[in-house]
């Protein structure tokens, strides 16, 4: 997710002012506080159009990650792949998630410096190109490799919602509903993938899962081209400066002046290393990454375990098991949100409850209702609790990190996204062995205890939040910047 621009220059402000004055450069900025081109001043209809468009993109592209999981038996048969000793059929999902983790660290922060529209459109076109081999692959290796790049593209497209929210909604209160919408579509897309894939596979074939994706992704390309406006302020100002230069004026934005002489390699290196520094030096980022990554990874693990559990208990087919995964989503889309109070730690209150009761409680329910003599609806209720808790947890973590780190939110959310993709890639690979070795009951119970421990850790942030913020140089800078903005607005 990208909500704020990181530092882009080490130049001294007085030196910059001297250089600008000496070269007689016109620094292009907004005409005034009410400049209509400033995304913060757009009408509500414009803001919501772009926000809804980005959120819908998150939903439909995230489906690509799990939609083929229901067809793994047919894919195994066609490419002579066996799951007897290891879930090799999950490699296309693993490679998809690994691609997402890599691209999250390298590409997402670059949107802060180069704008959103053209990065989004070019990535979307590349994504369509990598969906084609998913439908036409003649060997398993092609499917795995192309899914890596498709997942990388989705990591950019799905997180564009967060970029848009940060660019067009100017206050924490205004971002409340858009952020919740983004998190719901993010998790719903992953959860509903098997639900959409099940009837396609059941009535057509596994290749039609790819064909139909090409149809709806291709049909949406013109919509995005005409409706997806540039919303990054620095990019809009850069267009103004470019137009002035065509008229013969020496006009540049402050951002262009700051970036002068900075190589692309340096920009990429800074974008890639700051998230890692935050992860290893900031306890908040470290715990938030583990908590959110385990939550999202668990959703992917259940896409594997649901078929194993429901087929073993009730003799269901893969397609029927795909339908029941809708319960992971069912309550999640209707119970979400986070408190809005001045201190960042307030965002964690509901998340802690959602983690303890929703995720942990749901896993315990799923674990100890997995008996053949109990109706299938019982473990399905447990899945629904996990879905509801997951949305609450991920929303709370996102709000907390964005509020606490503000200026460095892009880097903090970047490492969290990388963690989510890493857990989503590799945690489900253990599902078959874990559920076969420990049994349906104790495998889910183990996950429930891990989830409970992760839910309790953030209580420390709530109790000692003020002291933690005082010791963190990143948080202190963010809080000072917010106070400065608050004073300026009075």
C-alpha positions in Angstrom: 0.0 0.0 0.0 1.3 3.5 -0.8 -0.1 6.5 1.2 2.8 8.9 1.6 5.9 10.0 -0.3 9.2 9.1 1.3 12.2 11.4 1.4 13.6 11.8 -2.1 16.6 14.0 -1.6 19.4 14.8 0.6 19.9 18.3 -0.8 20.0 21.3 1.6 16.9 23.5 1.2 19.0 26.7 1.1 21.3 25.3 -1.6 18.2 24.3 -3.7 16.7 27.8 -3.3 20.0 29.3 -4.4 20.3 27.0 -7.4 16.7 27.7 -8.5 17.2 31.5 -8.2 20.5 31.5 -10.0 19.1 29.5 -12.9 15.9 31.6 -13.1 13.8 28.5 -12.9 10.0 28.7 -12.3 9.0 26.2 -9.6 5.6 24.9 -10.6 3.1 24.3 -7.8 -0.6 24.5 -7.2 -2.1 27.8 -8.0 -3.7 28.0 -4.5 -5.2 25.9 -1.8 -8.4 25.4 -3.9 -6.6 24.5 -7.2 -9.2 22.2 -8.9 -6.4 20.0 -10.4 -5.2 19.1 -6.9 -6.7 15.6 -6.3 -7.5 16.6 -2.7 -9.9 19.2 -4.2 -11.7 16.9 -6.6 -15.4 16.5 -6.3 -16.7 13.5 -4.3 -18.0 11.9 -7.5 -14.5 12.1 -9.0 -12.9 10.7 -5.9 -15.3 7.9 -5.5 -15.2 7.0 -9.2 -11.4 6.5 -9.0 -11.5 4.8 -5.6 -14.3 2.4 -6.7 -12.5 1.6 -9.9 -9.2 0.9 -8.1 -11.0 -1.3 -5.5 -12.8 -3.2 -8.2 -9.4 -3.8 -9.8 -8.1 -5.2 -6.5 -11.0 -7.6 -6.3 -10.8 -9.0 -9.9 -7.1 -9.3 -10.0 -6.7 -10.9 -6.6 -9.0 -13.7 -7.9 -6.3 -14.7 -10.3 -4.2 -16.0 -7.4 -6.6 -18.7 -6.3 -9.1 -19.3 -9.1 -7.2 -22.3 -10.5 -6.8 -24.1 -7.2 -10.1 -26.0 -7.8 -8.8 -27.5 -11.0 -5.6 -28.9 -9.7 -6.6 -32.5 -10.3 -7.2 -31.9 -14.0 -3.9 -29.9 -14.3 -2.1 -32.7 -12.6 -3.5 -35.3 -15.0 -2.7 -33.2 -18.1 0.9 -32.5 -17.1 1.6 -35.8 -15.2 2.0 -34.1 -11.8 1.5 -36.1 -8.6 0.4 -34.8 -5.2 1.0 -38.2 -3.5 3.9 -37.1 -1.4 3.9 -33.3 -1.8 1.3 -30.8 -3.1 3.1 -30.0 -6.4 -0.1 -28.7 -7.8 0.2 -25.6 -5.6 3.4 -24.4 -7.3 1.5 -22.1 -9.6 0.0 -20.4 -6.6 3.3 -20.3 -4.8 5.1 -18.7 -7.8 2.3 -16.2 -8.1 2.6 -15.1 -4.5 6.5 -15.0 -4.7 6.2 -12.7 -7.7 3.9 -10.5 -5.7 6.4 -10.3 -2.8 9.3 -9.3 -5.1 7.4 -6.7 -7.1 5.9 -5.2 -3.9 9.3 -4.2 -2.6 10.7 -3.0 -6.0 7.9 -1.4 -7.8 5.2 -0.1 -5.4 7.3 2.7 -3.8 8.3 3.9 -7.3 4.7 5.1 -7.8 5.4 7.8 -5.3 8.0 9.4 -7.7 6.5 8.7 -11.1 2.8 8.8 -10.8 0.0 6.2 -10.9 -1.8 6.2 -14.2 0.8 5.0 -16.7 2.4 2.6 -14.2 -1.1 1.1 -13.7 -2.0 0.9 -17.4 1.3 -0.6 -18.5 1.2 -3.1 -15.6 -2.4 -4.1 -16.5 -1.4 -4.7 -20.1 1.5 -6.9 -19.0 -0.8 -8.7 -16.7 -3.2 -9.6 -19.5 -0.2 -10.9 -21.5 0.8 -13.2 -18.7 -2.8 -14.5 -18.3 -2.7 -15.8 -21.9 -0.2 -18.6 -21.1 -2.2 -19.6 -18.1 -4.9 -20.7 -20.6 -2.7 -22.1 -23.3 0.2 -23.6 -21.4 1.5 -26.8 -22.9 3.6 -27.8 -19.9 3.6 -27.3 -16.1 6.8 -25.2 -16.1 5.2 -22.6 -18.4 2.3 -22.3 -16.0 4.5 -21.8 -13.0 6.8 -19.3 -14.6 4.1 -17.1 -16.1 2.2 -17.1 -12.9 5.2 -15.6 -11.2 5.0 -12.5 -13.4 1.2 -12.4 -13.3 1.4 -12.3 -9.5 4.0 -9.5 -9.6 1.6 -7.5 -11.8 -1.3 -8.2 -9.4 0.8 -6.9 -6.5 1.0 -3.6 -8.2 -2.5 -3.5 -9.5 -4.2 -4.6 -6.3 -2.2 -2.2 -4.1 -3.0 0.7 -6.5 -6.2 1.2 -4.4 -4.0 2.2 -1.4 -2.1 4.6 -3.6 -5.3 6.2 -4.9 -6.7 6.5 -1.4 -3.6 8.3 -0.1 -3.6 10.6 -3.1 -7.3 11.8 -3.2 -8.5 11.6 0.4 -6.7 14.2 2.5 -7.6 13.2 6.1 -7.7 10.1 8.2 -11.4 10.4 8.7 -12.0 10.6 5.0 -9.9 7.5 4.4 -11.9 5.4 6.9 -14.4 3.9 4.4 -12.1 3.8 1.4 -9.4 1.9 3.4 -12.0 -0.6 4.7 -13.4 -1.1 1.1 -9.9 -1.7 -0.1 -9.1 -4.4 2.5 -12.4 -6.1 1.9 -11.9 -6.3 -1.8 -8.3 -7.4 -1.3 -9.3 -10.4 0.9 -12.6 -11.1 -0.9 -10.8 -11.4 -4.2 -8.5 -14.1 -2.8 -11.3 -15.9 -1.0 -13.8 -15.9 -3.9 -11.4 -17.1 -6.5 -12.2 -20.8 -5.9 -15.9 -20.0 -5.8 -15.8 -18.5 -9.2 -13.4 -21.1 -10.6 -15.6 -24.1 -9.3 -18.5 -23.7 -11.8 -16.2 -22.9 -14.7 -14.2 -26.0 -14.1 -17.3 -28.1 -13.4 -19.2 -27.2 -16.6 -16.4 -26.3 -19.0 -12.7 -27.2 -18.4 -9.7 -25.8 -16.4 -8.5 -24.0 -19.5 -11.7 -22.0 -19.7 -10.8 -20.5 -16.3 -8.0 -18.7 -18.2 -10.1 -18.0 -21.3 -12.8 -16.3 -19.3 -10.3 -14.3 -17.3 -8.9 -13.0 -20.6 -12.3 -12.0 -21.7 -13.2 -9.9 -18.7 -9.8 -8.5 -18.2 -9.6 -7.5 -21.8 -13.1 -5.9 -21.8 -12.1 -3.7 -18.8 -8.9 -2.3 -20.5 -10.8 0.5 -22.4 -12.6 1.4 -19.2 -9.4 1.9 -17.3 -7.8 3.8 -20.2 -10.6 6.4 -20.3 -11.6 6.6 -16.6 -8.4 5.9 -14.6 -7.1 9.5 -14.2 -3.7 10.4 -12.8 -4.1 11.2 -9.1 -0.5 11.6 -8.0 0.0 15.3 -7.3 3.7 15.4 -8.3 2.8 13.8 -11.7 0.0 16.3 -12.4 2.4 19.2 -11.6 5.0 17.6 -13.8 2.6 17.6 -16.7 2.0 21.3 -16.1 5.8 21.9 -16.0 6.3 20.0 -19.2 3.6 22.1 -21.0 5.3 25.3 -19.8 8.7 24.0 -21.1 7.1 23.5 -24.5 6.3 27.2 -24.4 10.0 28.0 -23.9 9.8 28.6 -20.1 12.4 27.0 -17.7 9.8 25.4 -15.5 10.2 22.4 -13.1 8.4 21.1 -10.1 10.1 21.0 -6.8 10.1 17.2 -7.0 12.0 17.3 -10.3 14.5 19.7 -8.9 15.0 17.4 -5.8 15.4 14.4 -8.1 17.9 16.1 -10.4 21.1 14.0 -10.7 19.6 11.0 -8.9 20.0 7.9 -11.0 17.3 5.3 -11.5 19.4 2.7 -9.8 19.7 4.9 -6.7 15.9 5.4 -6.6 15.2 1.7 -6.9 17.9 0.9 -4.3 16.4 3.4 -1.8 12.9 2.1 -2.5 14.0 -1.5 -1.9 16.1 -1.0 1.2 14.0 1.3 3.3 11.2 -1.4 3.9 13.9 -3.9 5.0 15.5 -1.4 7.4 12.0 -0.7 8.9 11.4 -4.5 9.3 14.6 -5.1 11.2 14.7 -1.9 13.3 11.0 -1.2 14.0 9.3 -3.6 16.4 5.9 -2.3 15.3 6.6 -3.1 11.6 8.1 -6.5 12.5 5.1 -7.7 14.5 2.6 -6.1 12.2 4.2 -7.9 9.2 4.2 -11.3 11.0 0.6 -10.8 12.2 -0.8 -9.7 8.8 1.3 -12.2 6.9 0.1 -15.1 9.0 -3.5 -13.9 8.6 -3.4 -13.7 4.8 -1.3 -16.8 4.5 -3.9 -18.7 6.6 -6.6 -17.8 4.1 -4.5 -19.4 1.3 -3.7 -22.4 3.5 -7.5 -22.9 3.9 -7.9 -23.0 0.1 -5.8 -26.2 0.4 -7.2 -27.6 3.6 -10.9 -27.1 2.8 -10.8 -29.6 0.0 -8.8 -32.1 2.0 -11.1 -31.8 5.1 -14.4 -31.7 3.3 -13.5 -34.4 0.8 -12.2 -36.6 3.7 -15.2 -36.0 6.0 -18.1 -35.7 3.5 -16.8 -37.1 0.2 -17.1 -33.8 -1.6 -15.6 -33.2 -5.0 -13.0 -30.4 -5.6 -15.7 -28.2 -7.2 -18.0 -28.6 -4.2 -15.2 -27.8 -1.8 -14.6 -24.7 -3.9 -18.1 -23.5 -3.2 -17.7 -23.8 0.6 -14.8 -21.4 0.6 -17.3 -18.7 0.1 -17.8 -18.9 3.9 -14.3 -17.5 4.4 -15.6 -14.4 2.7 -19.3 -14.4 3.8 -19.0 -12.6 7.2 -15.8 -10.8 6.3 -17.4 -8.4 3.8 -20.1 -7.3 6.3 -18.1 -6.9 9.5 -15.2 -4.5 9.0 -13.9 -1.2 10.1 -11.7 0.4 12.7 -12.0 3.0 15.4 -11.1 6.6 14.7 -9.4 8.3 17.6 -6.4 10.5 17.8 -3.7 8.0 18.9 -2.5 5.4 16.3 -2.8 2.5 18.7 -6.6 3.0 18.8 -6.6 1.3 15.3 -5.6 -1.9 17.0 -8.4 -2.3 19.5 -10.8 -4.1 17.1 -8.0 -5.9 15.4 -6.9 -7.5 18.6 -10.5 -8.6 19.3 -10.9 -9.8 15.7 -7.7 -11.8 15.9 -8.6 -13.5 19.2 -12.3 -14.1 18.7 -12.6 -14.1 14.9 -9.4 -15.8 13.6 -8.4 -17.9 16.7 -12.0 -18.7 17.7 -12.9 -19.5 14.1 -9.9 -21.9 13.8 -10.8 -23.6 17.1 -14.4 -24.0 15.8 -13.2 -25.3 12.4 -10.8 -27.7 14.2 -13.3 -29.3 16.6 -16.3 -29.5 14.4 -14.4 -31.4 11.7 -16.2 -34.7 12.3 -18.2 -36.8 9.8 -21.1 -37.1 12.2 -21.5 -33.3 12.4 -23.1 -31.4 9.5 -20.8 -29.6 7.1 -22.3 -26.2 8.1 -20.4 -26.5 11.5 -16.8 -26.2 10.1 -18.1 -23.7 7.5 -19.2 -21.4 10.4 -15.6 -21.6 11.7 -14.3 -20.6 8.2 -16.8 -17.6 8.2 -15.4 -16.5 11.6 -11.9 -16.6 10.2 -12.9 -14.5 7.2 -14.6 -11.9 9.4 -11.6 -11.7 11.8 -9.1 -11.5 8.9 -10.8 -8.4 7.4 -10.8 -6.7 10.8 -7.2 -7.6 11.6 -5.8 -6.6 8.2 -7.8 -3.3 8.2 -6.6 -2.5 11.7 -3.0 -3.2 10.9 -3.1 -1.1 7.7 -4.7 1.8 9.5 -2.3 1.6 12.4 0.8 1.5 10.2 -0.3 4.3 7.9 -1.2 6.5 10.8 1.9 5.8 12.9 4.5 6.1 10.0 2.7 8.6 7.8 5.6 9.8 5.6 7.1 6.3 5.5 3.8 4.4 5.2 4.6 3.3 1.6 7.8 1.5 2.8 6.1 0.0 5.9 3.2 -1.3 3.9 5.5 -2.5 1.2 7.3 -4.9 3.6 4.0 -6.0 5.1 2.7 -6.8 1.5 5.9 -8.8 0.9 5.4 -10.7 4.1 1.8 -11.5 3.1 2.9 -12.8 -0.3 5.7 -14.9 1.2 3.4 -16.6 3.8 0.7 -17.1 1.0 3.4 -18.7 -1.1 4.8 -21.2 1.3 2.4 -21.8 4.2 -0.1 -23.7 2.1 2.6 -26.1 0.9 2.6 -27.6 4.4 -1.2 -28.0 4.5 -1.3 -31.6 3.1 1.4 -32.9 5.3 0.2 -31.1 8.4 -3.4 -32.2 8.1 -2.4 -35.7 7.2 0.1 -36.0 10.1 -1.7 -34.1 12.9 -5.2 -34.9 11.8 -8.0 -32.4 10.9 -8.5 -31.4 14.5 -5.0 -30.8 15.8 -3.7 -29.2 12.6 -6.2 -26.4 12.8 -5.7 -26.2 16.6 -2.0 -25.6 16.1 -2.8 -22.7 13.7 -5.3 -21.4 16.2 -2.7 -21.2 19.0 -0.2 -19.4 16.7 -2.9 -16.9 15.8 -3.8 -16.4 19.4 -0.2 -15.6 20.3 0.1 -13.1 17.4 -3.1 -11.5 18.5 -1.8 -11.0 22.1 1.5 -9.4 21.0 0.0 -6.1 19.8 -1.5 -5.5 23.3 2.1 -4.4 24.2 1.8 -1.6 21.6 -1.5 -0.5 23.1 -0.1 -0.4 26.6 3.3 1.2 25.8 2.5 2.9 22.5 3.5 6.3 23.6 7.0 5.1 24.7 7.5 3.1 21.5 6.6 6.1 19.4 9.0 8.3 21.4 11.9 5.9 20.7 11.2 5.4 17.0 12.8 8.1 14.8 10.4 7.2 11.9 7.3 7.6 14.1 8.6 10.8 15.7 9.2 12.4 12.3 5.7 11.3 11.2 4.1 12.8 14.3 6.0 16.1 13.9 4.8 16.3 10.3 1.2 15.7 11.3 1.4 18.4 14.0 2.9 20.8 11.6 0.1 20.2 9.1 -2.5 20.6 11.9 -1.0 23.9 12.9 -1.0 25.1 9.3 -4.6 24.3 8.8 -5.7 26.3 11.9 
